[in-house]
Amino acid sequence: MLTLGSKTSLDLLIARASARSISQRVLATEHAELARMRFGRFESTIEDSLNRWLPRLSKTAVENALKVAAACGAAFVCQDDEVWPSSLSDLGLGTPAGLWVRGNLAAITPSVAIVGSRTATGYGNWVCAEFVAALAERGIAVVSGGAFGIDAAVHRSANAMGAPNFAVMAGGVDQFYPSSNADLLRSVTSNGAVLSELPPGARPTRWRFLQRNRLIAALGRATVVVEAGHRSGAINTANHANSIGRPVGAVPGQICQSTSDGCHRLIREGFAT
């Protein structure tokens, strides 16, 4: 289904298309050879996928998600909407079918993604404040993940000056995560938006955090990593940015500071400047 893109795939699921008809659609695309190489006899793979996913396609679940969204002031934005961030199309087949948005997306372009460690130091907090202020002076919004540490410093700095900032969630927008950042994220909705590709009620998981990182990278014209450990999720975001041709910056720290190991590696290996 990846070779058809998220919107077409969703349309086919809603229409209850058969595995054979979906297979024929795939064969008619430029991705036919890729599908053969990746899945072999992919009609049977599609059949297995349909058997797993169709039972989860519930009209009631959709209606419930819309009710929960309305209750918390969220809306569903799709690719045809005027406020849809066109930069997401750079994700190709990974472009989300839509976004659940709590706030206003209007000021999201242009923007820069700033991410980093969940255990920020005073130095990292200072760097975030300086970057956010410099970008705000130039009319550039910031995007981050709403988590502890560097993410929180980014949003806090932007909110303090009333600058547009956007937080991409790894769960539904109806319940802010982490809950201790609820007030901070509520302020984000006043200056920008909290958004997610997952419906209201979805709970954050490790895989969903990694999945949402591609959205952070695509929403920004560039990605800046401020303090990141060797295996930080921020490195994953930087890799996504690099894969779609976005510039990546990494802020160096003290050579003995473990919270900057990831930044130093990005610079050392030529992935960031």
C-alpha positions as CSV (number, residue, x, y, z in Angstrom):
1,M,0.0,0.0,0.0
2,L,3.0,2.3,0.5
3,T,3.5,2.5,-3.2
4,L,0.1,4.1,-3.6
5,G,0.5,6.8,-0.9
6,S,-1.5,7.3,2.2
7,K,-4.6,9.1,0.7
8,T,-5.2,6.6,-2.1
9,S,-4.6,3.7,0.2
10,L,-7.1,5.1,2.7
11,D,-9.7,5.6,-0.1
12,L,-9.2,2.0,-1.2
13,L,-9.7,0.7,2.3
14,I,-12.9,2.7,2.8
15,A,-14.2,1.4,-0.5
16,R,-13.4,-2.2,0.7
17,A,-11.3,-2.8,-2.5
18,S,-10.2,-6.4,-3.0
19,A,-6.6,-7.4,-2.9
20,R,-6.6,-8.1,-6.6
21,S,-7.9,-4.7,-7.5
22,I,-5.3,-3.0,-5.2
23,S,-2.6,-5.2,-6.7
24,Q,-3.6,-4.1,-10.2
25,R,-3.5,-0.4,-9.1
26,V,0.0,-1.0,-7.8
27,L,1.1,-2.6,-11.1
28,A,-0.1,0.5,-13.0
29,T,2.1,2.8,-11.0
30,E,5.8,3.7,-11.4
31,H,6.4,1.8,-8.2
32,A,5.4,-1.6,-9.6
33,E,9.0,-3.0,-9.8
34,L,9.7,-1.7,-6.2
35,A,6.6,-3.6,-5.0
36,R,7.8,-6.8,-6.7
37,M,11.2,-6.5,-5.2
38,R,10.0,-5.7,-1.7
39,F,7.0,-8.0,-1.4
40,G,7.4,-10.7,-4.1
41,R,3.9,-12.0,-4.7
42,F,2.5,-8.9,-3.1
43,E,-1.2,-9.8,-3.8
44,S,-1.1,-12.3,-1.0
45,T,0.7,-9.7,1.2
46,I,-2.1,-7.2,0.5
47,E,-4.7,-9.9,1.3
48,D,-3.0,-10.5,4.7
49,S,-2.8,-6.8,5.4
50,L,-6.5,-6.3,4.6
51,N,-7.5,-9.2,6.9
52,R,-5.6,-7.5,9.7
53,W,-6.7,-3.9,9.1
54,L,-10.2,-3.9,7.8
55,P,-11.7,-5.0,11.1
56,R,-10.2,-1.9,12.6
57,L,-11.8,0.4,10.1
58,S,-14.8,1.5,12.0
59,K,-17.2,4.3,11.3
60,T,-18.0,4.5,15.0
61,A,-14.3,4.9,15.8
62,V,-14.1,7.8,13.3
63,E,-17.2,9.5,14.7
64,N,-15.9,9.1,18.3
65,A,-12.6,10.6,17.3
66,L,-14.4,13.6,15.7
67,K,-16.4,14.1,18.9
68,V,-13.4,14.0,21.1
69,A,-11.6,16.4,18.7
70,A,-14.5,18.8,18.8
71,A,-14.6,18.7,22.6
72,C,-11.0,19.8,22.9
73,G,-11.2,22.3,20.1
74,A,-9.2,20.3,17.6
75,A,-9.9,19.9,13.9
76,F,-8.8,17.5,11.1
77,V,-6.8,19.1,8.3
78,C,-6.2,17.3,5.0
79,Q,-4.0,17.9,2.0
80,D,-6.6,19.9,0.2
81,D,-7.0,22.5,3.0
82,E,-5.5,25.9,2.6
83,V,-3.4,25.7,5.8
84,W,-1.9,22.2,4.9
85,P,1.9,22.5,5.2
86,S,3.1,21.8,1.7
87,S,6.5,20.9,2.9
88,L,5.1,17.5,4.1
89,S,4.9,16.4,0.5
90,D,8.7,16.0,0.6
91,L,8.1,12.9,2.6
92,G,6.8,11.3,-0.6
93,L,5.0,8.0,0.3
94,G,5.4,8.9,4.0
95,T,3.2,12.0,3.7
96,P,0.4,11.7,6.3
97,A,-3.2,11.5,5.0
98,G,-4.1,14.3,7.4
99,L,-3.3,16.0,10.7
100,W,-5.3,16.5,13.8
101,V,-4.6,20.1,14.9
102,R,-5.3,21.9,18.1
103,G,-4.5,25.6,17.4
104,N,-3.7,27.4,14.2
105,L,-1.4,26.2,11.5
106,A,-1.4,29.4,9.5
107,A,2.0,30.6,10.7
108,I,3.9,27.3,10.3
109,T,5.6,28.4,7.1
110,P,8.5,29.3,7.2
111,S,9.8,27.4,10.2
112,V,12.9,25.6,11.6
113,A,12.8,22.4,13.7
114,I,14.8,22.5,16.9
115,V,15.2,19.2,18.8
116,G,17.4,17.7,21.4
117,S,17.9,15.9,24.7
118,R,15.2,15.4,27.3
119,T,17.8,16.3,30.0
120,A,18.8,19.8,28.9
121,T,21.5,21.7,30.7
122,G,21.6,25.4,31.4
123,Y,23.7,25.8,28.3
124,G,21.1,24.0,26.1
125,N,18.3,26.1,27.5
126,W,20.3,29.3,26.8
127,V,21.1,28.1,23.2
128,C,17.4,27.5,22.6
129,A,16.4,30.9,23.8
130,E,19.0,32.6,21.6
131,F,18.0,30.6,18.5
132,V,14.2,31.1,19.0
133,A,14.7,34.9,19.5
134,A,16.9,35.2,16.4
135,L,14.4,33.2,14.3
136,A,11.4,35.2,15.6
137,E,13.1,38.4,14.7
138,R,13.2,37.1,11.1
139,G,9.6,36.0,11.1
140,I,10.5,32.3,11.3
141,A,8.5,29.9,13.5
142,V,9.9,26.9,15.4
143,V,8.8,23.3,15.4
144,S,9.6,20.8,18.2
145,G,8.2,17.7,19.9
146,G,6.7,19.1,23.1
147,A,8.8,16.7,25.3
148,F,11.0,17.5,28.3
149,G,14.4,19.2,28.0
150,I,15.3,20.9,24.8
151,D,11.8,20.6,23.3
152,A,10.3,22.3,26.3
153,A,13.0,25.0,26.2
154,V,12.1,25.7,22.6
155,H,8.4,26.1,23.3
156,R,8.9,28.0,26.5
157,S,11.2,30.5,24.8
158,A,8.7,31.0,21.9
159,N,5.7,31.4,24.2
160,A,7.5,33.9,26.3
161,M,7.8,36.3,23.4
162,G,4.5,35.3,21.8
163,A,6.3,33.8,18.8
164,P,4.7,31.1,16.6
165,N,5.7,27.6,17.6
166,F,4.4,24.1,16.9
167,A,4.5,20.8,18.8
168,V,4.2,17.5,17.0
169,M,2.8,14.8,19.3
170,A,3.4,11.0,19.3
171,G,-0.2,10.5,20.5
172,G,-3.6,12.2,20.2
173,V,-3.9,15.9,20.6
174,D,-6.8,15.5,23.1
175,Q,-4.4,14.6,26.0
176,F,-1.2,16.5,26.2
177,Y,1.9,14.4,26.7
178,P,3.8,14.5,28.9
179,S,1.0,15.6,31.3
180,S,3.4,17.8,33.3
181,N,3.9,19.9,30.1
182,A,0.1,20.4,29.8
183,D,0.2,24.1,30.6
184,L,3.2,24.7,28.3
185,L,1.4,22.9,25.4
186,R,-1.8,24.7,26.1
187,S,0.2,28.0,25.6
188,V,1.5,26.5,22.3
189,T,-2.0,26.3,21.0
190,S,-2.4,30.0,21.7
191,N,0.7,30.9,19.7
192,G,0.7,28.2,17.1
193,A,-0.6,24.6,17.3
194,V,-0.2,21.1,18.7
195,L,-0.6,18.6,16.0
196,S,-0.5,14.8,15.3
197,E,-1.2,12.4,12.5
198,L,-2.7,10.1,15.1
199,P,-6.4,10.4,16.1
200,P,-7.6,11.6,19.5
201,G,-7.3,8.8,22.1
202,A,-4.1,7.4,20.6
203,R,-1.5,6.7,23.2
204,P,2.2,7.6,22.7
205,T,4.5,4.6,22.2
206,R,8.2,4.3,21.4
207,W,7.5,3.5,17.8
208,R,5.1,6.5,17.5
209,F,7.8,8.9,18.8
210,L,10.1,7.7,16.1
211,Q,7.3,7.9,13.5
212,R,6.4,11.5,14.3
213,N,10.1,12.6,14.0
214,R,9.8,12.5,10.2
215,L,7.0,15.1,10.5
216,I,9.1,17.4,12.6
217,A,11.9,17.2,10.1
218,A,9.7,17.8,7.1
219,L,7.8,20.8,8.7
220,G,11.1,22.7,9.2
221,R,13.2,24.2,6.4
222,A,16.1,23.0,8.5
223,T,16.7,21.0,11.6
224,V,18.9,22.1,14.5
225,V,20.0,19.6,17.2
226,V,20.8,21.2,20.6
227,E,22.3,18.7,23.0
228,A,21.7,15.0,22.1
229,G,23.1,11.8,23.5
230,H,24.6,9.2,21.3
231,R,21.3,7.4,20.8
232,S,18.9,10.3,21.2
233,G,15.6,10.5,19.3
234,A,16.8,13.8,18.1
235,I,19.4,12.0,16.0
236,N,16.6,10.1,14.4
237,T,14.9,13.5,13.5
238,A,18.2,14.7,12.0
239,N,18.5,11.5,9.9
240,H,15.0,12.1,8.6
241,A,15.9,15.7,7.7
242,N,19.0,14.6,5.9
243,S,17.1,12.0,3.9
244,I,14.7,14.6,2.5
245,G,17.5,17.1,1.7
246,R,17.0,19.5,4.6
247,P,20.0,21.2,6.1
248,V,21.0,19.9,9.5
249,G,22.8,21.9,12.2
250,A,24.2,20.5,15.5
251,V,25.3,22.7,18.4
252,P,28.7,21.5,19.8
253,G,29.1,21.3,23.6
254,Q,32.0,20.4,25.9
255,I,33.9,17.3,24.6
256,C,33.3,15.6,28.0
257,Q,29.6,16.3,28.1
258,S,27.6,13.1,27.3
259,T,24.5,15.1,26.4
260,S,26.4,16.4,23.4
261,D,27.8,13.1,22.1
262,G,25.1,12.9,19.4
263,C,25.7,16.4,18.2
264,H,29.5,15.8,18.0
265,R,28.9,12.6,16.1
266,L,26.6,14.4,13.5
267,I,29.3,17.0,13.0
268,R,32.2,14.5,12.9
269,E,30.5,12.3,10.3
270,G,29.5,15.2,8.1
271,F,25.8,15.0,8.6
272,A,25.5,18.4,10.3
273,T,27.3,21.7,10.3
